[in-house]
Amino acid sequence: MRHQRARPGAVHHRAPEPSHRTEGQGPPWLRDGGDGGRGARGRLPWLSTVVLAAAVLLGTAVAAHGQGREPLGVVGRLLLAAAVAVLLVRHRHPAVAVSGTCAVTLAYLCLGYPYGPVFVAVAVGCFSAIASGHRRAAWWSLGVLWAGHLLAAHWLYRWLPPDGDGPAPWGQEAFVSAWVVAILAAAELLRVRREQWAAARSAREAEEKRRADEERLRMARELHDVLAHSISVINVQAGVGLALLDSDLEQARTALTTIRSASKEALGEVRQVLESLRTPGDAPRAPAPGLNRLPELIEQAAAAGLAVDVGTSGAREPLPPGVDLAAFRIVQEALTNVVRHSGSRTADVQVVYGGARLRLLVDDRGPATAGDAGGSGNGLAGMHERAAALGGSVDAGPRADGGFRVAAEIPLPPGRAAPAPRNDADREGTT
């Protein structure tokens, strides 16, 4: 086991790794349907309805030749126009639209007018109703239309125009029945697909919200760790400077220099954290802190009057970036709590490499100041959250001799890749 005593030195600023958020957007034509039709309900579908009306009128005029049905007069054309016109309200009132177009179509057929594209209007109304959730209205309307046509074609034809009409062939009824089933099946398939698309979009939105919450928590944790440590150093050195201002100007100047360095360190890290929020896709300008920066952390603690002994045991291994950052922040927060809440001016840090796990021990001899051993507030909670996010744990509590211990264990993923080789300045700071 090797030990290192802290020595004064320069402070370097570092930036945490930025996070990456991925966002998925569904097809634009699904967005009105996914929100319950709020976008479509604000306006009437005039253009599509006029185009459909023109197609129905012209198509029926062409299809009327050779059918032996009633001539398509003014009444017939008015019924065709009415069957399409009711579809103007299919977004706002889909049940009314499908019921109205089926009723007008049934009247048109019972009056003996030619078969033709009027069934397209029925299909549009049925699709709109089922897709918007009015399945019962669509099924009932289409069922009544089919039953009414069956009665008119096989039993009521004697009393209905045209004169001398006979019963319709049953092969034609089989075709009509197949058409009805096809419309219902296609409409139900569309409804199911839209529900799946809406569920997928909701899941994406929930995932994006979860990632945003995790990102905010990560940023808050980083800012807390940076500011708590730096402000603790500033607070201690400000007290030293005030106490020595009249008796020892040189020591007071040293304290002010430490305050300036610590504040510059804090401002640099806060700026980099905020820059990663503004430009999440950019690479960090400086490497994220890790245990290779532990000597610098010890020097900062020394500037606050805390002597720290550092020891390592086990075969040192390259750590994944997330584990390395979490380990550094846990030690940083533990030392900050010693400076702020312990009467001891010494602390021991042990880093144990155990193959599948990394173990950290931070001890001070106490006693606690103002009855607040080990700190309070968000510091300990942040340690627990960092370790838990990686599948580890933190055990913090008073020791039997009056001191305080922070013990953290973080599992190391199997088959982890070694980080990029460190430069010479990084190797000089290793323990």
C-alpha positions in Angstrom: 0.0 0.0 0.0 1.3 3.5 -0.9 0.4 6.7 0.8 0.6 10.3 -0.3 0.4 13.5 1.8 -1.2 16.5 0.2 0.8 19.4 -0.9 -0.3 22.9 -2.1 -0.7 23.2 -5.8 -2.6 24.6 -8.7 -6.3 23.9 -9.3 -7.5 22.8 -12.7 -11.1 23.1 -13.9 -12.9 20.3 -15.6 -16.2 19.7 -17.3 -18.6 16.7 -16.8 -19.5 14.7 -19.8 -22.5 16.0 -21.7 -25.5 13.9 -22.1 -27.2 13.1 -25.3 -30.9 13.2 -25.8 -32.6 11.5 -28.6 -36.0 12.6 -29.8 -38.4 10.7 -32.0 -41.2 12.2 -34.0 -44.1 10.3 -35.6 -45.4 10.9 -39.1 -46.9 14.4 -39.4 -50.2 13.1 -40.7 -50.8 11.1 -37.5 -50.5 14.1 -35.1 -54.1 15.3 -35.5 -55.4 11.8 -35.0 -53.2 11.1 -32.0 -54.4 14.1 -30.0 -58.0 13.2 -30.4 -58.6 15.2 -33.5 -58.1 18.6 -31.9 -56.2 19.9 -34.9 -58.8 18.7 -37.4 -61.9 19.6 -35.4 -61.1 23.3 -35.7 -62.0 23.4 -39.4 -64.4 21.6 -41.8 -62.9 19.4 -44.6 -64.3 21.4 -47.4 -61.8 20.5 -50.1 -61.9 16.7 -49.7 -65.7 16.7 -49.4 -66.1 18.8 -52.6 -63.8 16.4 -54.5 -65.6 13.4 -53.1 -69.0 14.9 -54.1 -67.8 15.6 -57.7 -66.4 12.0 -58.0 -69.7 10.5 -56.7 -71.9 12.5 -59.0 -69.8 11.9 -62.1 -69.1 8.3 -61.3 -72.8 7.5 -60.7 -73.7 9.2 -64.0 -71.3 6.9 -65.8 -72.3 3.8 -63.9 -76.0 4.3 -64.5 -75.8 3.1 -68.1 -77.2 -0.4 -68.6 -78.4 -1.0 -65.0 -82.1 -0.8 -65.7 -82.7 1.4 -62.7 -84.5 4.7 -62.2 -83.0 7.6 -64.2 -80.7 9.8 -62.2 -82.9 12.9 -62.0 -82.8 16.0 -59.8 -83.9 14.1 -56.7 -81.3 11.4 -57.2 -78.6 14.0 -57.6 -79.7 15.8 -54.5 -79.6 12.6 -52.5 -76.1 11.9 -53.7 -75.0 15.4 -52.8 -76.7 15.1 -49.3 -74.9 11.7 -48.7 -71.6 13.4 -49.2 -72.4 16.8 -47.7 -73.1 15.3 -44.3 -69.5 14.2 -44.2 -68.5 17.8 -43.6 -69.1 17.2 -39.9 -67.2 13.9 -39.8 -64.3 15.4 -37.7 -66.5 17.2 -35.2 -69.5 14.8 -35.1 -68.4 11.4 -36.6 -71.4 9.5 -35.3 -73.8 12.0 -36.9 -71.8 11.8 -40.2 -71.8 8.1 -40.5 -75.5 7.8 -39.5 -76.6 10.5 -41.9 -74.7 9.2 -44.9 -76.0 5.7 -44.4 -79.6 6.9 -44.0 -79.4 9.0 -47.1 -77.7 6.2 -49.1 -80.5 3.8 -48.0 -83.2 6.2 -49.2 -81.3 6.6 -52.5 -81.2 2.8 -53.0 -84.8 2.2 -51.9 -85.9 4.8 -54.5 -84.4 2.6 -57.2 -81.5 4.9 -58.3 -78.4 3.4 -59.9 -75.6 1.7 -57.9 -72.3 3.6 -58.0 -69.7 5.5 -56.0 -72.2 6.5 -53.3 -70.8 3.6 -51.3 -67.4 5.4 -51.2 -69.2 8.1 -49.1 -70.4 5.4 -46.8 -66.9 4.0 -46.5 -65.4 7.4 -45.6 -68.1 8.0 -42.9 -67.5 4.6 -41.5 -63.7 5.0 -41.4 -64.0 8.4 -39.7 -66.4 7.1 -37.0 -64.4 4.0 -36.2 -61.0 5.7 -36.2 -62.3 8.4 -33.8 -63.7 5.8 -31.4 -67.4 5.7 -32.4 -67.4 2.1 -33.3 -71.0 1.3 -32.2 -72.4 4.1 -34.3 -70.5 2.9 -37.4 -71.5 -0.8 -36.9 -75.1 0.0 -36.3 -75.3 2.5 -39.3 -73.7 0.1 -41.7 -75.7 -2.8 -40.4 -79.0 -0.9 -40.9 -77.9 0.1 -44.4 -77.1 -3.6 -45.3 -80.4 -4.9 -43.8 -82.5 -2.2 -45.4 -80.9 -2.9 -48.8 -81.5 -6.7 -48.3 -85.2 -6.0 -47.6 -85.6 -3.7 -50.5 -83.9 -5.9 -53.0 -85.7 -9.2 -52.1 -89.0 -8.4 -50.4 -90.1 -4.8 -50.8 -89.1 -4.4 -54.5 -92.8 -4.9 -55.5 -93.8 -1.6 -53.9 -90.6 0.3 -54.7 -89.4 1.9 -58.0 -88.6 1.2 -60.7 -91.9 -0.4 -62.0 -91.6 -4.1 -63.0 -88.4 -4.6 -61.0 -87.6 -8.1 -59.9 -85.6 -9.5 -56.9 -81.9 -8.9 -57.0 -79.7 -12.0 -57.6 -78.2 -13.5 -54.4 -74.7 -13.3 -56.0 -75.1 -9.5 -55.8 -76.0 -9.7 -52.1 -72.9 -11.8 -51.5 -70.8 -9.1 -53.1 -72.5 -6.4 -51.0 -72.0 -8.4 -47.8 -68.3 -8.9 -48.7 -68.0 -5.1 -49.3 -69.6 -4.4 -45.9 -67.3 -6.8 -44.1 -64.2 -5.3 -46.0 -65.1 -1.8 -44.9 -65.5 -2.8 -41.3 -62.3 -4.8 -41.2 -60.3 -2.1 -42.9 -61.7 0.6 -40.5 -61.0 -1.6 -37.5 -57.4 -2.2 -38.7 -56.9 1.6 -39.1 -58.3 2.1 -35.6 -55.9 -0.4 -34.1 -52.9 1.0 -36.0 -53.7 4.6 -34.9 -54.0 3.4 -31.3 -50.6 1.7 -31.6 -49.1 4.9 -33.1 -50.6 7.0 -30.3 -49.3 4.6 -27.6 -45.9 4.6 -29.2 -45.8 8.4 -29.3 -46.9 8.5 -25.7 -44.2 6.1 -24.8 -41.6 8.2 -26.6 -42.8 11.4 -24.8 -42.6 9.6 -21.5 -39.1 8.4 -22.2 -38.1 11.9 -23.3 -39.5 13.3 -20.1 -37.7 10.6 -18.0 -34.4 11.4 -19.8 -35.0 15.1 -19.2 -35.6 14.5 -15.5 -32.5 12.4 -15.3 -30.5 15.1 -17.0 -31.8 17.8 -14.7 -30.9 15.6 -11.7 -27.5 14.9 -13.1 -26.8 18.6 -13.6 -28.1 19.5 -10.2 -25.9 16.8 -8.6 -22.8 18.1 -10.5 -23.5 21.7 -9.6 -24.0 20.7 -5.9 -20.8 18.8 -5.8 -18.8 21.6 -7.5 -20.2 24.4 -5.5 -20.4 22.7 -2.1 -16.7 21.8 -2.2 -15.5 25.1 -3.6 -17.6 27.2 -1.3 -16.5 25.2 1.7 -12.8 26.0 0.8 -13.7 29.6 0.3 -15.5 29.8 3.6 -12.6 28.3 5.6 -10.0 30.5 3.8 -12.2 33.6 4.3 -12.2 32.9 8.1 -8.4 32.4 8.1 -7.9 35.6 6.2 -10.1 37.7 8.5 -8.4 36.2 11.6 -4.9 37.0 10.2 -5.6 40.3 8.4 -4.1 42.4 11.2 -1.4 40.1 12.5 0.0 38.2 9.5 -0.5 39.8 6.1 1.4 37.1 4.3 -0.9 34.3 5.5 -3.9 36.5 4.9 -2.6 37.0 1.3 -2.2 33.2 0.9 -5.8 32.7 2.1 -7.1 35.3 -0.4 -5.1 33.6 -3.2 -6.7 30.3 -2.3 -10.1 31.9 -2.4 -9.4 33.3 -5.8 -8.3 29.9 -7.1 -11.2 28.0 -5.6 -13.7 30.6 -7.0 -12.1 30.3 -10.4 -12.3 26.5 -10.2 -16.0 26.7 -9.3 -16.8 29.2 -12.0 -15.0 27.1 -14.6 -16.9 23.9 -13.8 -20.3 25.7 -13.5 -19.7 27.3 -16.9 -18.9 24.0 -18.5 -21.9 22.3 -17.0 -24.1 25.1 -18.3 -22.5 24.9 -21.7 -23.3 21.2 -21.9 -26.9 22.2 -21.3 -26.9 24.7 -24.2 -25.0 22.5 -26.6 -25.7 18.9 -25.6 -24.3 17.4 -28.8 -20.8 18.9 -28.4 -17.9 17.1 -26.9 -16.6 18.4 -23.6 -13.8 20.9 -23.8 -12.0 19.2 -20.8 -12.0 15.6 -19.6 -14.4 14.7 -16.9 -12.8 14.4 -13.4 -11.8 11.0 -12.2 -9.6 9.4 -9.6 -6.5 10.4 -11.6 -7.4 14.0 -10.4 -7.5 12.9 -6.8 -4.2 14.6 -5.9 -5.6 18.0 -7.0 -8.7 17.4 -4.8 -6.4 16.6 -1.9 -4.5 19.9 -2.5 -7.7 21.8 -2.4 -8.6 20.2 0.9 -5.1 21.0 2.2 -5.7 24.7 1.3 -8.7 24.5 3.6 -6.5 23.2 6.4 -7.4 19.5 6.1 -4.5 17.1 5.9 -5.5 14.0 3.9 -3.7 10.6 3.7 -4.4 8.7 0.5 -3.8 5.0 0.1 -4.5 2.5 -2.7 -4.6 -1.2 -2.6 -5.2 -3.9 -5.2 -4.3 -3.9 -8.8 -5.2 -0.6 -10.3 -7.3 -0.9 -13.3 -8.7 1.5 -15.9 -12.2 2.6 -14.8 -15.2 3.3 -17.1 -15.8 7.1 -17.3 -19.1 7.0 -15.4 -17.5 5.0 -12.5 -14.4 7.2 -12.5 -16.5 10.4 -12.2 -18.8 9.0 -9.5 -15.9 7.8 -7.4 -14.2 11.3 -7.7 -17.5 13.1 -6.7 -18.1 10.7 -3.8 -14.6 11.4 -2.4 -15.0 15.1 -3.0 -18.3 15.3 -1.2 -17.0 13.2 1.7 -14.0 15.5 2.1 -16.2 18.6 1.8 -18.3 17.2 4.7 -15.2 16.7 6.8 -14.2 20.4 6.2 -17.6 21.7 7.0 -18.9 19.4 9.7 -15.9 17.8 11.5 -13.6 19.2 14.2 -10.8 16.9 12.8 -8.1 18.4 10.6 -7.1 15.1 9.2 -8.8 12.5 7.0 -7.9 9.1 5.5 -8.9 8.1 1.9 -8.6 4.5 0.8 -9.2 3.3 -2.8 -9.5 -0.4 -3.0 -9.5 -2.1 -6.4 -11.1 -5.5 -6.0 -11.5 -6.9 -9.5 -15.3 -6.7 -9.9 -15.8 -3.8 -7.5 -14.3 -0.5 -6.6 -14.4 0.3 -2.9 -13.9 3.8 -1.4 -13.3 4.6 2.3 -13.2 8.1 3.7 -12.6 8.4 7.5 -12.1 11.3 9.8 -11.4 11.2 13.5 -14.1 13.8 14.6 -15.6 15.0 16.7 -18.6 16.6 14.8 -19.1 20.3 15.0 -22.5 21.7 16.0 -23.9 18.1 16.4 -23.9 17.6 12.7 -21.7 14.6 12.0 -21.0 13.8 8.4 -23.1 16.6 6.9 -26.7 16.9 6.0 -28.9 18.0 3.2 -28.2 16.9 -0.4 -24.6 15.8 0.0 -25.1 12.3 1.3 -28.2 11.9 -0.8 -26.1 12.8 -3.9 -23.6 10.1 -2.9 -26.3 7.5 -2.6 -27.8 8.5 -6.0 -24.5 8.4 -7.8 -23.7 5.0 -6.5 -27.2 3.6 -7.0 -27.2 4.8 -10.6 -24.3 2.4 -11.2 -25.7 -0.5 -9.2 -23.5 0.3 -6.1 -24.2 1.5 -2.6 -22.9 4.0 0.0 -22.8 3.5 3.7 -22.2 6.6 5.7 -22.4 7.0 9.5 -20.5 7.8 12.7 -17.7 5.5 13.9 -17.4 4.1 17.5 -14.4 6.4 18.3 -16.4 9.6 17.5 -15.3 10.0 13.9 -17.3 9.5 10.7 -16.9 7.1 7.8 -18.1 7.0 4.2 -17.9 3.6 2.6 -18.9 3.3 -1.0 -18.9 0.2 -3.3 -19.4 0.5 -7.1 -19.5 -2.6 -9.3 -17.4 -2.6 -12.4 -19.0 -3.9 -15.6 -17.4 -7.0 -17.1 -15.5 -6.6 -20.3 -15.2 -2.9 -19.8 -13.1 -1.0 -22.2 -10.1 0.9 -21.0 -10.2 4.7 -21.4 -7.9 6.6 -23.6 -4.3 6.8 -22.2 -3.7 9.7 -19.9 -1.1 12.4 -20.6 2.0 12.9 -18.4 0.3 15.5 -16.3 -2.5 13.1 -15.4 0.0 10.3 -14.5 1.9 12.6 -12.1 -1.3 13.0 -10.1 -2.0 9.3 -9.6 -1.6 7.6 -6.2 
